[in-house]
Amino acid sequence: MTHAESAALFKAHGIKVTPELKSAAVEMPYNGFTQEMYAKKLIDELKEAGISASDSYLQSFNLEDIKYWIKNNPQFAKQAVFLDARMYEDNDFNASLKNMKSLADAGVNIIAPPIYALLTLDEKGEIVPSAYALYAKQAGLNIITWSLERSGPLAQGGGWYYQSVTDAIKSDGDTMKVLDVLAKQVGVIGVFSDWPATVTYYANCMGME
């Protein structure tokens, strides 16, 4: 199924979409097809399917894609999600209010790091928001995170996605503790999950949409 076909299917069922512009497997430009053309095509196919900007959450790990959408498709860019990999791709990266504000000043509205970037442990060993989360909120950025339910059984500390709070992760039920901190203290607007029953159950119990 092509992206255009999937967009038409989603439209037929009346649901929102969150397509990710994946990194190309070939060097860009490819046969005259540039990265900008690639970014534009994603939105063109959503428009052709009749999907509105308000029902779209475009995603990319490439900040230049987000900036292209901000400049050329501002309506769709309002909900564009910058998938932030800086904390594990750049050994020298440290979250700061300055680098969060630079994203907001560039027009980025939503940032999405992995779960562990948003959490840390306090002096009592309790799960609390990280400096990254606090700086992002201070800069006015909305936050989405990824990916819940990808680590398997949590008895061994939860693996990569929980690496900043491993000492507090003892059982599968701790997923709910993590989700509660993300929702109530970090204030995320969404959580990507491989098993959406968990986030749906939590949201329903808490009266959240």
C-alpha positions as CSV (number, residue, x, y, z in Angstrom):
1,M,0.0,0.0,0.0
2,T,1.3,3.4,-0.9
3,H,1.1,6.4,1.3
4,A,-1.6,7.9,-1.0
5,E,-3.6,4.7,-0.7
6,S,-3.3,4.7,3.1
7,A,-4.3,8.3,3.3
8,A,-7.5,7.6,1.3
9,L,-8.2,4.6,3.6
10,F,-7.8,6.7,6.7
11,K,-10.0,9.4,5.3
12,A,-12.7,6.9,4.5
13,H,-12.8,5.8,8.1
14,G,-12.7,9.4,9.4
15,I,-9.6,9.1,11.6
16,K,-6.6,11.4,12.1
17,V,-3.2,10.6,10.7
18,T,0.4,10.9,11.9
19,P,2.6,10.0,8.9
20,E,6.4,10.0,9.4
21,L,8.6,11.2,6.6
22,K,11.2,8.5,6.8
23,S,14.9,9.0,5.9
24,A,15.5,8.0,2.3
25,A,17.4,4.8,1.7
26,V,19.2,6.5,-1.1
27,E,21.2,9.7,-1.2
28,M,19.1,12.7,-1.9
29,P,18.4,14.2,-4.4
30,Y,17.7,11.0,-6.2
31,N,17.1,11.1,-10.0
32,G,16.2,14.8,-9.6
33,F,13.9,14.1,-6.7
34,T,14.9,16.4,-3.8
35,Q,14.3,16.2,-0.1
36,E,12.0,19.2,-0.4
37,M,10.0,17.5,-3.1
38,Y,9.8,14.5,-0.9
39,A,8.5,16.6,2.0
40,K,6.0,18.4,-0.3
41,K,4.7,15.1,-1.7
42,L,3.7,13.9,1.7
43,I,1.4,16.9,2.2
44,D,0.1,16.8,-1.4
45,E,-1.1,13.3,-1.0
46,L,-2.8,14.1,2.3
47,K,-4.6,17.0,0.6
48,E,-5.5,14.8,-2.4
49,A,-7.1,12.4,0.0
50,G,-9.1,15.2,1.6
51,I,-7.4,15.1,5.0
52,S,-7.3,18.4,6.7
53,A,-4.3,20.0,8.4
54,S,-6.1,19.9,11.7
55,D,-6.4,16.1,11.4
56,S,-2.7,15.6,10.5
57,Y,0.4,15.3,12.7
58,L,3.3,15.1,10.3
59,Q,6.5,13.7,11.8
60,S,10.2,13.7,10.9
61,F,13.6,13.2,12.6
62,N,15.0,15.7,10.2
63,L,14.6,19.2,11.5
64,E,15.0,20.6,8.0
65,D,11.8,18.8,7.0
66,I,9.9,20.5,9.8
67,K,11.4,23.9,8.8
68,Y,10.4,23.2,5.1
69,W,6.8,22.6,6.2
70,I,6.8,25.7,8.4
71,K,7.9,27.8,5.5
72,N,5.8,26.3,2.7
73,N,2.8,24.6,4.4
74,P,2.2,26.6,7.7
75,Q,-1.2,25.1,8.3
76,F,0.1,21.5,8.3
77,A,3.3,22.6,10.1
78,K,1.2,23.8,13.2
79,Q,1.0,20.2,14.3
80,A,4.2,18.9,12.7
81,V,6.2,16.8,15.2
82,F,10.0,17.0,15.5
83,L,11.1,13.5,16.5
84,D,14.1,14.4,18.6
85,A,17.1,12.0,18.5
86,R,19.7,14.5,19.6
87,M,20.3,12.9,23.0
88,Y,21.5,9.7,21.5
89,E,22.9,10.8,18.2
90,D,25.0,13.7,19.6
91,N,27.3,12.8,22.5
92,D,27.8,16.4,23.3
93,F,24.1,17.3,23.4
94,N,22.7,18.6,26.7
95,A,19.2,19.9,26.9
96,S,19.0,23.6,27.8
97,L,16.4,26.4,27.7
98,K,18.5,28.0,24.9
99,N,18.3,25.0,22.5
100,M,14.7,24.4,23.3
101,K,13.9,28.1,22.6
102,S,15.8,27.9,19.3
103,L,13.3,25.3,18.2
104,A,10.3,27.3,19.3
105,D,11.8,30.4,17.6
106,A,12.1,28.4,14.4
107,G,8.4,27.7,14.5
108,V,8.5,24.2,15.9
109,N,5.4,23.6,18.1
110,I,5.7,19.9,19.0
111,I,8.8,18.0,20.1
112,A,8.9,14.2,20.5
113,P,11.9,12.6,22.3
114,P,12.1,9.0,23.5
115,I,10.5,8.4,26.9
116,Y,13.7,8.3,28.9
117,A,14.6,11.8,27.8
118,L,11.6,13.2,29.7
119,L,12.1,11.3,33.0
120,T,14.6,11.1,35.8
121,L,14.7,10.0,39.5
122,D,14.6,12.4,42.4
123,E,16.6,11.9,45.6
124,K,13.9,9.5,46.9
125,G,14.1,7.4,43.8
126,E,10.7,8.6,42.5
127,I,10.1,9.1,38.8
128,V,9.9,12.8,38.0
129,P,10.2,15.1,35.0
130,S,13.7,15.6,33.6
131,A,15.5,18.8,32.9
132,Y,14.8,18.2,29.2
133,A,11.1,18.1,29.9
134,L,11.2,21.2,32.1
135,Y,13.2,23.2,29.5
136,A,10.8,22.1,26.7
137,K,7.8,23.3,28.6
138,Q,9.5,26.6,29.6
139,A,10.2,27.2,25.9
140,G,6.5,26.7,25.1
141,L,6.9,23.4,23.2
142,N,4.2,20.8,23.3
143,I,5.5,17.3,23.9
144,I,4.7,13.8,22.5
145,T,6.9,10.8,23.4
146,W,7.7,7.3,22.1
147,S,7.2,4.4,22.5
148,L,5.3,2.8,25.3
149,E,4.8,-1.0,25.3
150,R,8.0,-1.6,23.2
151,S,10.2,-3.0,25.9
152,G,8.5,-6.3,26.7
153,P,8.3,-7.4,30.4
154,L,9.6,-4.8,32.7
155,A,11.0,-7.0,35.5
156,Q,14.6,-6.3,34.4
157,G,14.2,-2.5,34.4
158,G,12.6,-1.8,31.0
159,G,15.6,-1.6,28.7
160,W,16.4,1.3,26.4
161,Y,13.2,3.3,26.7
162,Y,13.4,3.4,30.5
163,Q,17.1,3.8,30.9
164,S,16.9,7.0,32.9
165,V,14.6,5.5,35.5
166,T,15.7,1.8,35.4
167,D,16.1,1.6,39.2
168,A,12.4,2.4,39.7
169,I,11.1,-0.1,37.1
170,K,10.4,-3.5,38.8
171,S,7.3,-4.9,37.1
172,D,4.9,-4.5,34.2
173,G,2.6,-2.3,36.4
174,D,5.3,0.4,36.5
175,T,4.3,1.3,32.9
176,M,1.3,3.0,34.5
177,K,3.6,4.9,36.9
178,V,5.6,6.1,33.9
179,L,2.5,7.0,32.0
180,D,1.0,8.9,35.0
181,V,4.2,11.1,35.3
182,L,4.2,11.7,31.6
183,A,0.6,12.8,31.6
184,K,0.3,14.7,34.9
185,Q,3.8,16.1,35.6
186,V,5.5,16.3,32.2
187,G,2.1,17.2,30.5
188,V,2.6,15.3,27.2
189,I,-0.2,15.8,24.7
190,G,0.3,12.3,23.3
191,V,2.2,9.0,23.6
192,F,3.1,6.7,20.8
193,S,2.4,3.2,21.8
194,D,2.8,-0.2,20.2
195,W,-0.2,-1.5,22.3
196,P,-2.7,1.4,22.5
197,A,-5.0,-0.5,25.0
198,T,-2.7,0.7,27.8
199,V,-2.8,4.4,27.0
200,T,-6.5,4.2,26.2
201,Y,-7.3,2.5,29.5
202,Y,-5.3,5.2,31.4
203,A,-6.9,8.1,29.5
204,N,-10.4,6.7,30.0
205,C,-9.8,6.2,33.8
206,M,-8.5,9.7,34.0
207,G,-11.1,11.3,31.9
208,M,-8.6,12.4,29.2
209,E,-9.1,12.6,25.5
